[in-house]
């Protein structure tokens, strides 16, 4: 739960970045937290703490979100800051 909610909180912080370097650094934290949330979902499914059907869609969505964050970091590193 904490890793999942941290993604949104850190993304909000990234949106208020003071510079490109600050933005990229904060998005890096978002990436880490999103990956951690994915890890805990994998643990939950592996240990069968919940039915896989309850977690599987969230896990797929987490992977999609992670891919979007990584693409955003790559774009921010090469795009001009305005």
PDB file of N, CA, C and O in Angstrom:
ATOM      1  N   UNK A   1       0.827  -1.204   0.000  1.00  0.00           N
ATOM      2  CA  UNK A   1       0.000   0.000   0.000  1.00  0.00           C
ATOM      3  C   UNK A   1       0.866   1.261   0.000  1.00  0.00           C
ATOM      4  O   UNK A   1       0.608   2.197  -0.756  1.00  0.00           O
ATOM      5  N   UNK A   2       1.885   1.279   0.845  1.00  0.00           N
ATOM      6  CA  UNK A   2       2.729   2.471   0.933  1.00  0.00           C
ATOM      7  C   UNK A   2       3.492   2.730  -0.356  1.00  0.00           C
ATOM      8  O   UNK A   2       3.585   3.872  -0.806  1.00  0.00           O
ATOM      9  N   UNK A   3       4.038   1.673  -0.953  1.00  0.00           N
ATOM     10  CA  UNK A   3       4.789   1.861  -2.206  1.00  0.00           C
ATOM     11  C   UNK A   3       3.877   2.384  -3.304  1.00  0.00           C
ATOM     12  O   UNK A   3       4.284   3.240  -4.090  1.00  0.00           O
ATOM     13  N   UNK A   4       2.655   1.882  -3.366  1.00  0.00           N
ATOM     14  CA  UNK A   4       1.708   2.313  -4.389  1.00  0.00           C
ATOM     15  C   UNK A   4       1.294   3.761  -4.237  1.00  0.00           C
ATOM     16  O   UNK A   4       1.204   4.492  -5.223  1.00  0.00           O
ATOM     17  N   UNK A   5       1.042   4.180  -3.004  1.00  0.00           N
ATOM     18  CA  UNK A   5       0.624   5.569  -2.798  1.00  0.00           C
ATOM     19  C   UNK A   5       1.804   6.529  -2.913  1.00  0.00           C
ATOM     20  O   UNK A   5       1.623   7.708  -3.216  1.00  0.00           O
ATOM     21  N   UNK A   6       3.005   6.026  -2.672  1.00  0.00           N
ATOM     22  CA  UNK A   6       4.197   6.857  -2.807  1.00  0.00           C
ATOM     23  C   UNK A   6       4.434   7.280  -4.250  1.00  0.00           C
ATOM     24  O   UNK A   6       4.989   8.349  -4.505  1.00  0.00           O
ATOM     25  N   UNK A   7       4.014   6.443  -5.190  1.00  0.00           N
ATOM     26  CA  UNK A   7       4.177   6.772  -6.608  1.00  0.00           C
ATOM     27  C   UNK A   7       3.482   8.100  -6.907  1.00  0.00           C
ATOM     28  O   UNK A   7       4.083   8.996  -7.500  1.00  0.00           O
ATOM     29  N   UNK A   8       2.245   8.225  -6.507  1.00  0.00           N
ATOM     30  CA  UNK A   8       1.489   9.450  -6.768  1.00  0.00           C
ATOM     31  C   UNK A   8       2.044  10.654  -6.043  1.00  0.00           C
ATOM     32  O   UNK A   8       2.121  11.745  -6.608  1.00  0.00           O
ATOM     33  N   UNK A   9       2.431  10.465  -4.795  1.00  0.00           N
ATOM     34  CA  UNK A   9       2.974  11.578  -4.011  1.00  0.00           C
ATOM     35  C   UNK A   9       4.282  12.091  -4.612  1.00  0.00           C
ATOM     36  O   UNK A   9       4.505  13.299  -4.687  1.00  0.00           O
ATOM     37  N   UNK A  10       5.137  11.173  -5.036  1.00  0.00           N
ATOM     38  CA  UNK A  10       6.410  11.592  -5.618  1.00  0.00           C
ATOM     39  C   UNK A  10       6.236  12.180  -7.018  1.00  0.00           C
ATOM     40  O   UNK A  10       6.998  13.060  -7.418  1.00  0.00           O
ATOM     41  N   UNK A  11       5.241  11.701  -7.762  1.00  0.00           N
ATOM     42  CA  UNK A  11       4.968  12.293  -9.069  1.00  0.00           C
ATOM     43  C   UNK A  11       4.498  13.741  -8.887  1.00  0.00           C
ATOM     44  O   UNK A  11       4.868  14.627  -9.658  1.00  0.00           O
ATOM     45  N   UNK A  12       3.693  13.959  -7.876  1.00  0.00           N
ATOM     46  CA  UNK A  12       3.230  15.323  -7.589  1.00  0.00           C
ATOM     47  C   UNK A  12       4.415  16.226  -7.263  1.00  0.00           C
ATOM     48  O   UNK A  12       4.464  17.379  -7.693  1.00  0.00           O
ATOM     49  N   UNK A  13       5.366  15.697  -6.503  1.00  0.00           N
ATOM     50  CA  UNK A  13       6.570  16.467  -6.187  1.00  0.00           C
ATOM     51  C   UNK A  13       7.366  16.758  -7.459  1.00  0.00           C
ATOM     52  O   UNK A  13       7.908  17.853  -7.614  1.00  0.00           O
ATOM     53  N   UNK A  14       7.441  15.782  -8.370  1.00  0.00           N
ATOM     54  CA  UNK A  14       8.168  15.983  -9.626  1.00  0.00           C
ATOM     55  C   UNK A  14       7.524  17.092 -10.459  1.00  0.00           C
ATOM     56  O   UNK A  14       8.214  17.867 -11.122  1.00  0.00           O
ATOM     57  N   UNK A  15       6.219  17.154 -10.416  1.00  0.00           N
ATOM     58  CA  UNK A  15       5.510  18.184 -11.182  1.00  0.00           C
ATOM     59  C   UNK A  15       5.845  19.590 -10.688  1.00  0.00           C
ATOM     60  O   UNK A  15       5.639  20.566 -11.409  1.00  0.00           O
ATOM     61  N   UNK A  16       6.350  19.694  -9.483  1.00  0.00           N
ATOM     62  CA  UNK A  16       6.715  20.994  -8.909  1.00  0.00           C
ATOM     63  C   UNK A  16       8.232  21.204  -8.877  1.00  0.00           C
ATOM     64  O   UNK A  16       8.738  22.019  -8.106  1.00  0.00           O
ATOM     65  N   UNK A  17       8.940  20.470  -9.714  1.00  0.00           N
ATOM     66  CA  UNK A  17      10.405  20.539  -9.741  1.00  0.00           C
ATOM     67  C   UNK A  17      10.891  21.941 -10.077  1.00  0.00           C
ATOM     68  O   UNK A  17      10.251  22.684 -10.820  1.00  0.00           O
ATOM     69  N   UNK A  18      12.031  22.275  -9.512  1.00  0.00           N
ATOM     70  CA  UNK A  18      12.604  23.606  -9.716  1.00  0.00           C
ATOM     71  C   UNK A  18      13.507  23.677 -10.951  1.00  0.00           C
ATOM     72  O   UNK A  18      13.793  24.761 -11.457  1.00  0.00           O
ATOM     73  N   UNK A  19      13.950  22.517 -11.427  1.00  0.00           N
ATOM     74  CA  UNK A  19      14.842  22.480 -12.590  1.00  0.00           C
ATOM     75  C   UNK A  19      14.668  21.138 -13.292  1.00  0.00           C
ATOM     76  O   UNK A  19      13.989  20.242 -12.792  1.00  0.00           O
ATOM     77  N   UNK A  20      15.293  21.018 -14.460  1.00  0.00           N
ATOM     78  CA  UNK A  20      15.237  19.755 -15.181  1.00  0.00           C
ATOM     79  C   UNK A  20      15.897  18.650 -14.360  1.00  0.00           C
ATOM     80  O   UNK A  20      15.372  17.540 -14.270  1.00  0.00           O
ATOM     81  N   UNK A  21      17.054  18.957 -13.759  1.00  0.00           N
ATOM     82  CA  UNK A  21      17.759  17.947 -12.954  1.00  0.00           C
ATOM     83  C   UNK A  21      16.901  17.505 -11.773  1.00  0.00           C
ATOM     84  O   UNK A  21      16.865  16.321 -11.441  1.00  0.00           O
ATOM     85  N   UNK A  22      16.223  18.435 -11.148  1.00  0.00           N
ATOM     86  CA  UNK A  22      15.333  18.120 -10.026  1.00  0.00           C
ATOM     87  C   UNK A  22      14.167  17.254 -10.504  1.00  0.00           C
ATOM     88  O   UNK A  22      13.784  16.295  -9.833  1.00  0.00           O
ATOM     89  N   UNK A  23      13.606  17.594 -11.663  1.00  0.00           N
ATOM     90  CA  UNK A  23      12.501  16.833 -12.240  1.00  0.00           C
ATOM     91  C   UNK A  23      12.918  15.394 -12.534  1.00  0.00           C
ATOM     92  O   UNK A  23      12.210  14.451 -12.180  1.00  0.00           O
ATOM     93  N   UNK A  24      14.065  15.234 -13.180  1.00  0.00           N
ATOM     94  CA  UNK A  24      14.556  13.902 -13.523  1.00  0.00           C
ATOM     95  C   UNK A  24      14.847  13.106 -12.253  1.00  0.00           C
ATOM     96  O   UNK A  24      14.532  11.918 -12.180  1.00  0.00           O
ATOM     97  N   UNK A  25      15.442  13.748 -11.262  1.00  0.00           N
ATOM     98  CA  UNK A  25      15.740  13.058  -9.999  1.00  0.00           C
ATOM     99  C   UNK A  25      14.467  12.600  -9.301  1.00  0.00           C
ATOM    100  O   UNK A  25      14.402  11.482  -8.790  1.00  0.00           O
ATOM    101  N   UNK A  26      13.461  13.458  -9.278  1.00  0.00           N
ATOM    102  CA  UNK A  26      12.198  13.097  -8.627  1.00  0.00           C
ATOM    103  C   UNK A  26      11.454  12.022  -9.408  1.00  0.00           C
ATOM    104  O   UNK A  26      10.824  11.149  -8.813  1.00  0.00           O
ATOM    105  N   UNK A  27      11.522  12.078 -10.735  1.00  0.00           N
ATOM    106  CA  UNK A  27      10.919  10.998 -11.528  1.00  0.00           C
ATOM    107  C   UNK A  27      11.661   9.683 -11.303  1.00  0.00           C
ATOM    108  O   UNK A  27      11.063   8.610 -11.389  1.00  0.00           O
ATOM    109  N   UNK A  28      12.946   9.759 -11.018  1.00  0.00           N
ATOM    110  CA  UNK A  28      13.704   8.563 -10.678  1.00  0.00           C
ATOM    111  C   UNK A  28      13.168   7.909  -9.417  1.00  0.00           C
ATOM    112  O   UNK A  28      13.113   6.683  -9.321  1.00  0.00           O
ATOM    113  N   UNK A  29      12.775   8.721  -8.458  1.00  0.00           N
ATOM    114  CA  UNK A  29      12.165   8.200  -7.234  1.00  0.00           C
ATOM    115  C   UNK A  29      10.816   7.567  -7.558  1.00  0.00           C
ATOM    116  O   UNK A  29      10.475   6.514  -7.020  1.00  0.00           O
ATOM    117  N   UNK A  30      10.058   8.206  -8.428  1.00  0.00           N
ATOM    118  CA  UNK A  30       8.774   7.640  -8.866  1.00  0.00           C
ATOM    119  C   UNK A  30       8.996   6.270  -9.494  1.00  0.00           C
ATOM    120  O   UNK A  30       8.256   5.326  -9.217  1.00  0.00           O
ATOM    121  N   UNK A  31      10.017   6.166 -10.339  1.00  0.00           N
ATOM    122  CA  UNK A  31      10.339   4.890 -10.984  1.00  0.00           C
ATOM    123  C   UNK A  31      10.651   3.816  -9.938  1.00  0.00           C
ATOM    124  O   UNK A  31      10.153   2.693 -10.027  1.00  0.00           O
ATOM    125  N   UNK A  32      11.468   4.165  -8.959  1.00  0.00           N
ATOM    126  CA  UNK A  32      11.839   3.207  -7.909  1.00  0.00           C
ATOM    127  C   UNK A  32      10.617   2.750  -7.111  1.00  0.00           C
ATOM    128  O   UNK A  32      10.462   1.563  -6.826  1.00  0.00           O
ATOM    129  N   UNK A  33       9.768   3.683  -6.762  1.00  0.00           N
ATOM    130  CA  UNK A  33       8.591   3.349  -5.962  1.00  0.00           C
ATOM    131  C   UNK A  33       7.602   2.499  -6.762  1.00  0.00           C
ATOM    132  O   UNK A  33       6.969   1.596  -6.215  1.00  0.00           O
ATOM    133  N   UNK A  34       7.475   2.787  -8.043  1.00  0.00           N
ATOM    134  CA  UNK A  34       6.590   2.010  -8.906  1.00  0.00           C
ATOM    135  C   UNK A  34       7.113   0.578  -9.043  1.00  0.00           C
ATOM    136  O   UNK A  34       6.345  -0.383  -9.007  1.00  0.00           O
ATOM    137  N   UNK A  35       8.429   0.457  -9.199  1.00  0.00           N
ATOM    138  CA  UNK A  35       9.035  -0.863  -9.292  1.00  0.00           C
ATOM    139  C   UNK A  35       8.859  -1.626  -7.978  1.00  0.00           C
ATOM    140  O   UNK A  35       8.629  -2.835  -7.989  1.00  0.00           O
ATOM    141  N   UNK A  36       8.966  -0.933  -6.859  1.00  0.00           N
ATOM    142  CA  UNK A  36       8.752  -1.580  -5.561  1.00  0.00           C
ATOM    143  C   UNK A  36       7.307  -2.067  -5.423  1.00  0.00           C
ATOM    144  O   UNK A  36       7.064  -3.161  -4.914  1.00  0.00           O
ATOM    145  N   UNK A  37       6.368  -1.264  -5.870  1.00  0.00           N
ATOM    146  CA  UNK A  37       4.958  -1.681  -5.819  1.00  0.00           C
ATOM    147  C   UNK A  37       4.755  -2.944  -6.655  1.00  0.00           C
ATOM    148  O   UNK A  37       4.041  -3.860  -6.244  1.00  0.00           O
ATOM    149  N   UNK A  38       5.390  -2.987  -7.836  1.00  0.00           N
ATOM    150  CA  UNK A  38       5.300  -4.178  -8.688  1.00  0.00           C
ATOM    151  C   UNK A  38       5.879  -5.396  -7.978  1.00  0.00           C
ATOM    152  O   UNK A  38       5.319  -6.490  -8.049  1.00  0.00           O
ATOM    153  N   UNK A  39       6.994  -5.201  -7.300  1.00  0.00           N
ATOM    154  CA  UNK A  39       7.618  -6.288  -6.549  1.00  0.00           C
ATOM    155  C   UNK A  39       6.660  -6.854  -5.498  1.00  0.00           C
ATOM    156  O   UNK A  39       6.483  -8.068  -5.397  1.00  0.00           O
ATOM    157  N   UNK A  40       6.050  -5.970  -4.724  1.00  0.00           N
ATOM    158  CA  UNK A  40       5.147  -6.447  -3.666  1.00  0.00           C
ATOM    159  C   UNK A  40       3.931  -7.152  -4.253  1.00  0.00           C
ATOM    160  O   UNK A  40       3.416  -8.096  -3.654  1.00  0.00           O
ATOM    161  N   UNK A  41       3.470  -6.710  -5.402  1.00  0.00           N
ATOM    162  CA  UNK A  41       2.365  -7.422  -6.057  1.00  0.00           C
ATOM    163  C   UNK A  41       2.797  -8.819  -6.470  1.00  0.00           C
ATOM    164  O   UNK A  41       2.036  -9.779  -6.345  1.00  0.00           O
ATOM    165  N   UNK A  42       4.030  -8.924  -6.966  1.00  0.00           N
ATOM    166  CA  UNK A  42       4.558 -10.241  -7.341  1.00  0.00           C
ATOM    167  C   UNK A  42       4.670 -11.153  -6.126  1.00  0.00           C
ATOM    168  O   UNK A  42       4.374 -12.345  -6.217  1.00  0.00           O
ATOM    169  N   UNK A  43       5.095 -10.607  -4.992  1.00  0.00           N
ATOM    170  CA  UNK A  43       5.172 -11.386  -3.753  1.00  0.00           C
ATOM    171  C   UNK A  43       3.780 -11.858  -3.349  1.00  0.00           C
ATOM    172  O   UNK A  43       3.594 -13.023  -2.998  1.00  0.00           O
ATOM    173  N   UNK A  44       2.816 -10.966  -3.400  1.00  0.00           N
ATOM    174  CA  UNK A  44       1.436 -11.310  -3.038  1.00  0.00           C
ATOM    175  C   UNK A  44       0.911 -12.433  -3.918  1.00  0.00           C
ATOM    176  O   UNK A  44       0.263 -13.358  -3.429  1.00  0.00           O
ATOM    177  N   UNK A  45       1.192 -12.355  -5.222  1.00  0.00           N
ATOM    178  CA  UNK A  45       0.710 -13.401  -6.130  1.00  0.00           C
ATOM    179  C   UNK A  45       1.459 -14.717  -5.910  1.00  0.00           C
ATOM    180  O   UNK A  45       0.853 -15.788  -5.922  1.00  0.00           O
ATOM    181  N   UNK A  46       2.771 -14.636  -5.712  1.00  0.00           N
ATOM    182  CA  UNK A  46       3.571 -15.843  -5.516  1.00  0.00           C
ATOM    183  C   UNK A  46       3.168 -16.589  -4.247  1.00  0.00           C
ATOM    184  O   UNK A  46       3.069 -17.816  -4.243  1.00  0.00           O
ATOM    185  N   UNK A  47       2.938 -15.844  -3.181  1.00  0.00           N
ATOM    186  CA  UNK A  47       2.556 -16.454  -1.907  1.00  0.00           C
ATOM    187  C   UNK A  47       1.060 -16.747  -1.813  1.00  0.00           C
ATOM    188  O   UNK A  47       0.576 -17.303  -0.827  1.00  0.00           O
ATOM    189  N   UNK A  48       0.339 -16.354  -2.874  1.00  0.00           N
ATOM    190  CA  UNK A  48      -1.113 -16.572  -2.935  1.00  0.00           C
ATOM    191  C   UNK A  48      -1.842 -15.969  -1.730  1.00  0.00           C
ATOM    192  O   UNK A  48      -2.748 -16.569  -1.154  1.00  0.00           O
ATOM    193  N   UNK A  49      -1.403 -14.747  -1.375  1.00  0.00           N
ATOM    194  CA  UNK A  49      -2.058 -14.028  -0.286  1.00  0.00           C
ATOM    195  C   UNK A  49      -3.414 -13.488  -0.723  1.00  0.00           C
ATOM    196  O   UNK A  49      -4.319 -13.315   0.094  1.00  0.00           O
ATOM    197  N   UNK A  50      -3.541 -13.227  -2.009  1.00  0.00           N
ATOM    198  CA  UNK A  50      -4.805 -12.828  -2.625  1.00  0.00           C
ATOM    199  C   UNK A  50      -4.971 -13.650  -3.890  1.00  0.00           C
ATOM    200  O   UNK A  50      -4.003 -14.202  -4.412  1.00  0.00           O
ATOM    201  N   UNK A  51      -6.181 -13.728  -4.373  1.00  0.00           N
ATOM    202  CA  UNK A  51      -6.416 -14.403  -5.648  1.00  0.00           C
ATOM    203  C   UNK A  51      -5.680 -13.627  -6.736  1.00  0.00           C
ATOM    204  O   UNK A  51      -5.742 -12.398  -6.780  1.00  0.00           O
ATOM    205  N   UNK A  52      -4.985 -14.347  -7.610  1.00  0.00           N
ATOM    206  CA  UNK A  52      -4.247 -13.650  -8.680  1.00  0.00           C
ATOM    207  C   UNK A  52      -5.126 -12.698  -9.493  1.00  0.00           C
ATOM    208  O   UNK A  52      -4.653 -11.659  -9.953  1.00  0.00           O
ATOM    209  N   UNK A  53      -6.379 -13.043  -9.667  1.00  0.00           N
ATOM    210  CA  UNK A  53      -7.275 -12.186 -10.447  1.00  0.00           C
ATOM    211  C   UNK A  53      -7.469 -10.816  -9.793  1.00  0.00           C
ATOM    212  O   UNK A  53      -7.802  -9.849 -10.477  1.00  0.00           O
ATOM    213  N   UNK A  54      -7.265 -10.727  -8.489  1.00  0.00           N
ATOM    214  CA  UNK A  54      -7.420  -9.442  -7.794  1.00  0.00           C
ATOM    215  C   UNK A  54      -6.200  -8.556  -7.961  1.00  0.00           C
ATOM    216  O   UNK A  54      -6.290  -7.339  -7.796  1.00  0.00           O
ATOM    217  N   UNK A  55      -5.069  -9.147  -8.286  1.00  0.00           N
ATOM    218  CA  UNK A  55      -3.820  -8.400  -8.357  1.00  0.00           C
ATOM    219  C   UNK A  55      -3.298  -8.264  -9.793  1.00  0.00           C
ATOM    220  O   UNK A  55      -2.595  -7.303 -10.107  1.00  0.00           O
ATOM    221  N   UNK A  56      -3.632  -9.200 -10.646  1.00  0.00           N
ATOM    222  CA  UNK A  56      -3.038  -9.270 -11.984  1.00  0.00           C
ATOM    223  C   UNK A  56      -3.248  -7.993 -12.801  1.00  0.00           C
ATOM    224  O   UNK A  56      -2.303  -7.495 -13.413  1.00  0.00           O
ATOM    225  N   UNK A  57      -4.450  -7.466 -12.819  1.00  0.00           N
ATOM    226  CA  UNK A  57      -4.708  -6.249 -13.613  1.00  0.00           C
ATOM    227  C   UNK A  57      -3.909  -5.066 -13.082  1.00  0.00           C
ATOM    228  O   UNK A  57      -3.387  -4.265 -13.858  1.00  0.00           O
ATOM    229  N   UNK A  58      -3.813  -4.957 -11.757  1.00  0.00           N
ATOM    230  CA  UNK A  58      -3.018  -3.878 -11.163  1.00  0.00           C
ATOM    231  C   UNK A  58      -1.547  -4.042 -11.506  1.00  0.00           C
ATOM    232  O   UNK A  58      -0.839  -3.063 -11.742  1.00  0.00           O
ATOM    233  N   UNK A  59      -1.102  -5.274 -11.530  1.00  0.00           N
ATOM    234  CA  UNK A  59       0.301  -5.534 -11.861  1.00  0.00           C
ATOM    235  C   UNK A  59       0.604  -5.135 -13.306  1.00  0.00           C
ATOM    236  O   UNK A  59       1.646  -4.542 -13.584  1.00  0.00           O
ATOM    237  N   UNK A  60      -0.294  -5.456 -14.209  1.00  0.00           N
ATOM    238  CA  UNK A  60      -0.119  -5.058 -15.615  1.00  0.00           C
ATOM    239  C   UNK A  60      -0.119  -3.531 -15.722  1.00  0.00           C
ATOM    240  O   UNK A  60       0.714  -2.953 -16.420  1.00  0.00           O
ATOM    241  N   UNK A  61      -1.035  -2.897 -15.042  1.00  0.00           N
ATOM    242  CA  UNK A  61      -1.124  -1.436 -15.080  1.00  0.00           C
ATOM    243  C   UNK A  61       0.134  -0.796 -14.492  1.00  0.00           C
ATOM    244  O   UNK A  61       0.595   0.239 -14.975  1.00  0.00           O
ATOM    245  N   UNK A  62       0.675  -1.408 -13.462  1.00  0.00           N
ATOM    246  CA  UNK A  62       1.910  -0.916 -12.859  1.00  0.00           C
ATOM    247  C   UNK A  62       3.051  -0.997 -13.863  1.00  0.00           C
ATOM    248  O   UNK A  62       3.863  -0.076 -13.950  1.00  0.00           O
ATOM    249  N   UNK A  63       3.122  -2.084 -14.620  1.00  0.00           N
ATOM    250  CA  UNK A  63       4.144  -2.211 -15.658  1.00  0.00           C
ATOM    251  C   UNK A  63       4.009  -1.147 -16.735  1.00  0.00           C
ATOM    252  O   UNK A  63       5.005  -0.608 -17.216  1.00  0.00           O
ATOM    253  N   UNK A  64       2.776  -0.850 -17.108  1.00  0.00           N
ATOM    254  CA  UNK A  64       2.532   0.190 -18.113  1.00  0.00           C
ATOM    255  C   UNK A  64       2.939   1.558 -17.575  1.00  0.00           C
ATOM    256  O   UNK A  64       3.553   2.357 -18.281  1.00  0.00           O
ATOM    257  N   UNK A  65       2.592   1.814 -16.330  1.00  0.00           N
ATOM    258  CA  UNK A  65       2.955   3.082 -15.699  1.00  0.00           C
ATOM    259  C   UNK A  65       4.473   3.213 -15.597  1.00  0.00           C
ATOM    260  O   UNK A  65       5.028   4.281 -15.852  1.00  0.00           O
ATOM    261  N   UNK A  66       5.128   2.137 -15.229  1.00  0.00           N
ATOM    262  CA  UNK A  66       6.587   2.143 -15.130  1.00  0.00           C
ATOM    263  C   UNK A  66       7.221   2.456 -16.486  1.00  0.00           C
ATOM    264  O   UNK A  66       8.172   3.234 -16.561  1.00  0.00           O
ATOM    265  N   UNK A  67       6.707   1.864 -17.539  1.00  0.00           N
ATOM    266  CA  UNK A  67       7.219   2.134 -18.885  1.00  0.00           C
ATOM    267  C   UNK A  67       7.030   3.604 -19.260  1.00  0.00           C
ATOM    268  O   UNK A  67       7.909   4.206 -19.877  1.00  0.00           O
ATOM    269  N   UNK A  68       5.905   4.173 -18.894  1.00  0.00           N
ATOM    270  CA  UNK A  68       5.634   5.586 -19.175  1.00  0.00           C
ATOM    271  C   UNK A  68       6.589   6.490 -18.409  1.00  0.00           C
ATOM    272  O   UNK A  68       7.081   7.480 -18.949  1.00  0.00           O
ATOM    273  N   UNK A  69       6.848   6.151 -17.157  1.00  0.00           N
ATOM    274  CA  UNK A  69       7.759   6.949 -16.333  1.00  0.00           C
ATOM    275  C   UNK A  69       9.171   6.913 -16.910  1.00  0.00           C
ATOM    276  O   UNK A  69       9.834   7.945 -17.015  1.00  0.00           O
ATOM    277  N   UNK A  70       9.625   5.715 -17.282  1.00  0.00           N
ATOM    278  CA  UNK A  70      10.970   5.583 -17.865  1.00  0.00           C
ATOM    279  C   UNK A  70      11.071   6.399 -19.155  1.00  0.00           C
ATOM    280  O   UNK A  70      12.074   7.074 -19.384  1.00  0.00           O
ATOM    281  N   UNK A  71      10.044   6.339 -19.992  1.00  0.00           N
ATOM    282  CA  UNK A  71      10.045   7.128 -21.232  1.00  0.00           C
ATOM    283  C   UNK A  71      10.069   8.619 -20.915  1.00  0.00           C
ATOM    284  O   UNK A  71      10.740   9.387 -21.605  1.00  0.00           O
ATOM    285  N   UNK A  72       9.354   9.032 -19.891  1.00  0.00           N
ATOM    286  CA  UNK A  72       9.339  10.447 -19.492  1.00  0.00           C
ATOM    287  C   UNK A  72      10.710  10.901 -19.016  1.00  0.00           C
ATOM    288  O   UNK A  72      11.140  12.014 -19.319  1.00  0.00           O
ATOM    289  N   UNK A  73      11.396  10.043 -18.271  1.00  0.00           N
ATOM    290  CA  UNK A  73      12.743  10.377 -17.810  1.00  0.00           C
ATOM    291  C   UNK A  73      13.674  10.552 -19.004  1.00  0.00           C
ATOM    292  O   UNK A  73      14.444  11.511 -19.055  1.00  0.00           O
ATOM    293  N   UNK A  74      13.610   9.641 -19.952  1.00  0.00           N
ATOM    294  CA  UNK A  74      14.464   9.730 -21.145  1.00  0.00           C
ATOM    295  C   UNK A  74      14.175  11.006 -21.923  1.00  0.00           C
ATOM    296  O   UNK A  74      15.098  11.680 -22.381  1.00  0.00           O
ATOM    297  N   UNK A  75      12.906  11.337 -22.073  1.00  0.00           N
ATOM    298  CA  UNK A  75      12.522  12.550 -22.795  1.00  0.00           C
ATOM    299  C   UNK A  75      13.001  13.791 -22.056  1.00  0.00           C
ATOM    300  O   UNK A  75      13.529  14.715 -22.675  1.00  0.00           O
ATOM    301  N   UNK A  76      12.824  13.821 -20.748  1.00  0.00           N
ATOM    302  CA  UNK A  76      13.220  14.992 -19.962  1.00  0.00           C
ATOM    303  C   UNK A  76      14.728  15.217 -20.010  1.00  0.00           C
ATOM    304  O   UNK A  76      15.188  16.358 -19.962  1.00  0.00           O
ATOM    305  N   UNK A  77      15.482  14.154 -20.103  1.00  0.00           N
ATOM    306  CA  UNK A  77      16.949  14.288 -20.158  1.00  0.00           C
ATOM    307  C   UNK A  77      17.417  14.944 -21.451  1.00  0.00           C
ATOM    308  O   UNK A  77      18.451  15.613 -21.465  1.00  0.00           O
ATOM    309  N   UNK A  78      16.669  14.762 -22.539  1.00  0.00           N
ATOM    310  CA  UNK A  78      17.148  15.305 -23.811  1.00  0.00           C
ATOM    311  C   UNK A  78      16.362  16.518 -24.307  1.00  0.00           C
ATOM    312  O   UNK A  78      16.821  17.202 -25.222  1.00  0.00           O
ATOM    313  N   UNK A  79      15.209  16.803 -23.739  1.00  0.00           N
ATOM    314  CA  UNK A  79      14.377  17.928 -24.204  1.00  0.00           C
ATOM    315  C   UNK A  79      14.806  19.223 -23.516  1.00  0.00           C
ATOM    316  O   UNK A  79      15.281  19.194 -22.380  1.00  0.00           O
ATOM    317  N   UNK A  80      14.642  20.358 -24.197  1.00  0.00           N
ATOM    318  CA  UNK A  80      14.966  21.645 -23.542  1.00  0.00           C
ATOM    319  C   UNK A  80      13.998  21.926 -22.408  1.00  0.00           C
ATOM    320  O   UNK A  80      12.812  21.608 -22.503  1.00  0.00           O
ATOM    321  N   UNK A  81      14.490  22.508 -21.356  1.00  0.00           N
ATOM    322  CA  UNK A  81      13.663  22.845 -20.189  1.00  0.00           C
ATOM    323  C   UNK A  81      13.047  24.218 -20.406  1.00  0.00           C
ATOM    324  O   UNK A  81      13.728  25.163 -20.804  1.00  0.00           O
ATOM    325  N   UNK A  82      11.736  24.316 -20.136  1.00  0.00           N
ATOM    326  CA  UNK A  82      11.112  25.628 -20.332  1.00  0.00           C
ATOM    327  C   UNK A  82      10.537  26.164 -19.063  1.00  0.00           C
ATOM    328  O   UNK A  82       9.975  27.260 -19.054  1.00  0.00           O
TER     329      UNK A  82
END
